[in-house]
Amino acid sequence: MDQKRRFLKNKRASLATQTAARATQSTNTASQEVAPAVEQAGLLTKDNIFFEKGIETKDELFRFIAQKMKAKGIIIDQDQLIDAFQNREKQSSTGMEGGFAIPHAQSETIRQAAMLVVKLTDPITDWLTLDQKPVRFVIAFLIPPKGSSAHLHYLSETAQKLVDKDTVHQLITAERADQIYTLLK
């Protein structure tokens, strides 16, 4: 039984890494310049962790993220960011397993790389996921045009964390931003 669990865990990790690689591969061709390395902890701040009720669709979530990032000066144009998220979703879904999604956007409108988390009270049911379960936990990445190589690193690192059942359980049960920050930094 342990061998079967290890196999399934490795398979999920491989799928998550392949999804992240496919996403970056398409954006890498658009920008070959390398962004300066930024540690993931530098991308996520406690004030970019939200507990939200009333977001019911992917598009509502993308609008929420765009509003928050515009208010913080991370992006220039909300509509361009929403379009970047939607275009990325058209390539392949960023829905993972266990109620998680890792949407990411790369656009000229993004002034600086950022990571944010939205833990949802009500699930988003219109998001295609690997296990067909609704999304309750979103980890989003905003990557400036010259951030392609860093983009893959951030996505892979996050996907690897979501393979660990203890981490997943702690994220799902977290009630405070500092708990989520500690797990994802």
C-alpha positions as CSV (number, residue, x, y, z in Angstrom):
1,M,0.0,0.0,0.0
2,D,2.9,2.4,0.8
3,Q,4.3,1.7,-2.7
4,K,1.0,2.6,-4.3
5,R,0.8,5.9,-2.3
6,R,4.4,6.8,-3.3
7,F,3.5,6.1,-6.9
8,L,0.4,8.3,-6.8
9,K,2.3,11.0,-5.0
10,N,5.1,11.0,-7.6
11,K,2.5,10.9,-10.4
12,R,0.7,14.0,-9.1
13,A,4.1,15.8,-8.6
14,S,5.0,14.9,-12.2
15,L,1.7,16.2,-13.6
16,A,1.9,19.4,-11.6
17,T,5.5,20.0,-12.8
18,Q,4.5,19.2,-16.4
19,T,1.6,21.7,-16.2
20,A,3.9,24.4,-14.9
21,A,6.5,23.6,-17.6
22,R,3.9,23.7,-20.4
23,A,2.7,27.1,-19.2
24,T,6.2,28.5,-19.1
25,Q,7.2,27.0,-22.4
26,S,4.6,29.1,-24.2
27,T,5.5,32.3,-22.4
28,N,9.3,31.7,-22.7
29,T,9.2,32.0,-26.5
30,A,7.7,35.5,-26.1
31,S,10.5,36.8,-23.9
32,Q,13.9,35.3,-23.9
33,E,15.4,37.8,-21.4
34,V,16.0,36.5,-17.9
35,A,14.5,38.3,-14.9
36,P,16.6,38.8,-11.8
37,A,16.1,35.9,-9.4
38,V,13.5,36.7,-6.7
39,E,12.9,34.3,-3.9
40,Q,9.3,33.1,-3.7
41,A,9.1,34.6,-0.1
42,G,9.7,38.0,-1.7
43,L,6.8,37.5,-4.1
44,L,4.2,36.7,-1.4
45,T,3.4,39.2,1.3
46,K,0.8,38.7,4.1
47,D,-1.3,41.5,2.7
48,N,-1.6,39.6,-0.6
49,I,-3.5,36.7,1.2
50,F,-7.2,37.1,1.1
51,F,-10.1,35.2,2.6
52,E,-13.1,35.8,0.4
53,K,-16.8,35.0,0.1
54,G,-19.0,35.6,-2.9
55,I,-16.5,34.9,-5.7
56,E,-18.3,32.2,-7.8
57,T,-16.5,32.1,-11.1
58,K,-13.0,32.2,-12.6
59,D,-13.8,35.5,-14.2
60,E,-15.0,37.0,-10.9
61,L,-11.8,35.9,-9.3
62,F,-9.6,37.4,-12.1
63,R,-11.5,40.7,-11.7
64,F,-10.9,40.5,-7.9
65,I,-7.2,39.9,-8.4
66,A,-6.9,42.7,-11.0
67,Q,-8.7,45.2,-8.6
68,K,-6.4,44.3,-5.7
69,M,-3.2,44.5,-7.8
70,K,-4.2,47.8,-9.5
71,A,-4.8,49.3,-6.0
72,K,-1.3,48.2,-4.9
73,G,0.3,49.5,-8.0
74,I,1.5,46.1,-9.1
75,I,-0.3,46.4,-12.5
76,I,-1.1,49.3,-14.8
77,D,-4.4,48.0,-16.5
78,Q,-7.0,45.7,-15.0
79,D,-8.5,44.6,-18.3
80,Q,-5.1,43.6,-19.7
81,L,-4.4,41.4,-16.6
82,I,-7.8,39.8,-16.8
83,D,-7.1,39.1,-20.5
84,A,-3.7,37.6,-19.7
85,F,-5.3,35.2,-17.1
86,Q,-8.0,34.2,-19.6
87,N,-5.6,33.6,-22.4
88,R,-3.5,31.4,-20.2
89,E,-6.5,29.4,-19.2
90,K,-7.3,28.9,-22.9
91,Q,-4.0,27.1,-23.4
92,S,-4.7,24.6,-20.6
93,S,-6.4,24.9,-17.3
94,T,-4.4,25.9,-14.2
95,G,-6.8,23.9,-12.0
96,M,-4.9,21.3,-10.0
97,E,-6.2,18.7,-7.5
98,G,-7.8,18.9,-4.1
99,G,-9.6,22.2,-4.7
100,F,-6.4,24.1,-5.7
101,A,-5.7,26.3,-8.7
102,I,-2.5,28.1,-9.7
103,P,-3.5,30.7,-12.3
104,H,-0.7,32.8,-13.6
105,A,-0.4,35.7,-16.0
106,Q,2.5,37.3,-17.9
107,S,1.8,40.7,-19.4
108,E,3.2,44.1,-20.2
109,T,0.8,45.5,-17.7
110,I,2.6,43.8,-14.8
111,R,5.1,46.2,-13.2
112,Q,6.6,43.7,-10.7
113,A,6.3,40.0,-10.0
114,A,3.8,39.1,-7.3
115,M,2.2,36.1,-5.7
116,L,-1.2,36.2,-4.0
117,V,-3.5,33.7,-2.3
118,V,-7.3,33.7,-2.3
119,K,-8.9,31.2,0.1
120,L,-12.6,31.0,-0.9
121,T,-15.5,30.3,1.3
122,D,-17.7,29.3,-1.6
123,P,-16.1,27.1,-4.3
124,I,-15.6,28.0,-7.9
125,T,-17.2,25.3,-10.0
126,D,-16.4,26.5,-13.5
127,W,-12.7,25.7,-13.2
128,L,-11.5,22.5,-15.0
129,T,-9.3,20.6,-12.5
130,L,-7.3,17.4,-12.6
131,D,-9.8,15.7,-10.2
132,Q,-13.0,17.5,-11.3
133,K,-13.4,19.0,-7.8
134,P,-14.3,22.7,-7.4
135,V,-11.6,25.2,-6.5
136,R,-11.5,26.6,-3.0
137,F,-7.9,27.8,-2.8
138,V,-6.1,29.9,-5.4
139,I,-2.4,30.7,-5.6
140,A,-1.9,33.3,-8.3
141,F,1.3,34.5,-9.9
142,L,1.8,37.8,-11.8
143,I,4.9,37.8,-13.9
144,P,6.3,40.8,-15.8
145,P,7.4,40.3,-19.4
146,K,11.0,39.6,-18.5
147,G,10.2,37.1,-15.8
148,S,9.9,33.9,-17.9
149,S,12.7,31.9,-16.3
150,A,11.7,32.8,-12.8
151,H,8.1,32.0,-13.7
152,L,8.8,28.2,-14.1
153,H,10.7,28.1,-10.9
154,Y,7.8,29.7,-8.9
155,L,5.2,27.4,-10.4
156,S,7.2,24.3,-9.9
157,E,8.0,25.1,-6.3
158,T,4.4,25.8,-5.5
159,A,3.2,22.6,-7.3
160,Q,5.7,20.6,-5.3
161,K,4.4,22.0,-2.1
162,L,0.9,21.0,-3.1
163,V,1.9,17.3,-3.4
164,D,2.7,17.2,0.4
165,K,-0.6,16.1,2.1
166,D,0.4,17.8,5.4
167,T,1.0,21.1,3.7
168,V,-2.3,20.8,1.7
169,H,-4.2,20.0,4.9
170,Q,-2.6,23.0,6.7
171,L,-3.4,25.3,3.9
172,I,-7.0,24.1,3.7
173,T,-7.6,24.5,7.4
174,A,-5.6,27.8,7.8
175,E,-7.7,30.6,9.3
176,R,-5.1,33.4,9.3
177,A,-2.8,34.9,6.7
178,D,0.3,34.3,8.7
179,Q,-0.4,30.5,8.7
180,I,-0.6,30.5,4.9
181,Y,2.4,32.8,4.5
182,T,4.6,30.5,6.6
183,L,3.5,27.4,4.5
184,L,4.1,29.1,1.1
185,K,7.1,31.3,1.7
